Amino acid sequence: MNNYRIAAARNAKGWSQKDLAKKIGTTQQQIARYESGANDVKSSVLLKLSAALGVTVSYLLALDDDPSFVSVVSSDTVPVPVLGRIAAGTPRAAFSQSDDYHDTQRGLVASHPHAFWLVVAGNSMNRLFPEGALVLVDPDVEVHSGDVGAIFVNGDDATIKRVYFEDGTVRLHPESWDPDYRDRTIDPSDPDAPAVRVIGRAVSYTAPDGWRG
């Protein structure tokens, strides 16, 4: 079940579910399903909700606690490094180095001064991030159970998943439209288990150019 913040943003507007449904061209029943987590919200619908509610997609996905948009003007952006690619699928070699930078909203950089961007490769998280998206990872923000985080598995493999800490184990949960992707549970007490290190929490993302979802 996804913990969308649609109801919180709607209530802040003083809107009913019916009001919001009219804004994005759907039904009150569908809004209720989205808010309860009974139905996944497609990326294209998230964009409509973001525009209607005046909050960021990252806020609706509970990746960022700040709901407000920051004006994207060249003078209001700061270049933040793109370290490389991170698997949203089978973990792959750790971040490749890159000389790329992404112009990032100054307010976002102020909130996450040590954050860096990673390029998503693969489709195991495509309910949240399309392939080619940039995900902003903050190594200073603790990853709690249920958060989306960047993870090192077995030293040199890096992946991004929703992370659950359960009874001493770490469960990596994919959020994909492809049912072939399954949870992976790692028990650190098992001497044969791969080493797991949490890198940081995903705090924002931006879709690739031209993506319509």
PEFENLIN-V704874 format. One record per backbone hydrogen bond with DSSP energy under -0.5 kcal/mol. NH is the residue of the N-H (numbers start at 1). CO is the residue of the C=O. Records with the same first field share a line. If there is no record, write none. Layout:
NH: CO, CO
This chain:
4: 2
5: 60
9: 5
10: 6
11: 7
12: 8
13: 9, 10
14: 10, 11
15: 10
20: 16
21: 17
22: 18
23: 19
24: 20
25: 21
26: 21
31: 27
32: 28
33: 29
34: 30
35: 31
36: 32
37: 33, 34
38: 33
39: 33
42: 40
44: 213
46: 42
47: 43
48: 44
49: 45
50: 46
51: 47
52: 48
53: 49
54: 50
55: 50
56: 67
60: 56
61: 57
62: 59
63: 58
64: 58
67: 65
73: 71
76: 73
77: 74
78: 104
80: 102
82: 100
83: 81, 117
84: 117
86: 119
87: 158
88: 121
92: 158
94: 156
102: 80
104: 78
106: 76
109: 105
110: 106
111: 107
112: 108
115: 112
116: 137
117: 81
118: 135
119: 84
120: 133
121: 86
124: 88
126: 123
127: 175
128: 125, 175
129: 125
132: 120
133: 130
134: 206
135: 118, 133
136: 204
137: 116, 135
138: 201
139: 137
141: 138
142: 140
144: 142
146: 163
147: 144
149: 147, 161
150: 200
151: 159
152: 197
153: 151, 157
154: 195
156: 154
157: 153
158: 92
159: 151
160: 87
161: 149
162: 173
163: 147
164: 171
166: 164, 169
169: 166
170: 186
171: 164, 169
172: 170, 184
173: 162, 171
174: 172
175: 124
179: 177
181: 178
184: 172
186: 170
188: 168, 186
190: 187
191: 189
193: 190
197: 152
199: 150
200: 150
201: 138, 141
202: 148
203: 136
204: 136
206: 134
211: 208
